[in-house]
Amino acid sequence: MGLTSRGRADSFAEGRACFRLTGYRFAGSIETMQPMTAYFRDDVLEKRPYIRLEWCLEALRNPARREVQPEDGRIRHWIWVDEIGRYLRVVTLADGVTLHNAFPDRRFKP
């Protein structure tokens, strides 16, 4: 069982518990804290429920490509995801760790 942002318990795929707290999402266990913006937590994960946190974390660890946005210093990371048949773009804040956005990128060319 997991506790959603609305305070109700839900079960999640693969039998993993998932708890959302302000600024963090815990996947699997309390030791795997991942900082994220309120936008990522409240908008991205809610509007794109098919995006898995594991994919985002893998994009940070082993991106196919990484580049810094010159206008604000945010960092784009891309990773191929077989399950959706596209590259996933994951955007972090300038610290390179805090998740801010994630979406399938139709225009990305490796």
Steps between C-alpha positions, in 0.01 A plus 500: 500500500608857442381835622412742221532879510131515585553287810328184382660159472550346156689198377769551240638283219771248581392489863710799602392744763508862396464788743481865396617764740578866442790524256577128490360178361604175659499200270561154634647604833555805712874493412438595136411867551498704182462879514239641263324828445136546593428534126648156433321341795161666456474551123736274307437182698126564514456589129737230372437200724675267253838664581688291752735650753748219422532628141572852623767378739662288229506805270698685767743209546550396135363755252524446125573872491519782752497874434467820699230749409683832457206715608459359853771239558253213525634171371329278243563124511372256237457125525339245269199325658386182323163498677393827335708461182653847532771700665400644835626851575559560869572857609671573830576828671855632462613275787458201264303304761165669570239370252296774334342353184479178299328417173535285188701707251372445146760722340817373668763356265798327665 
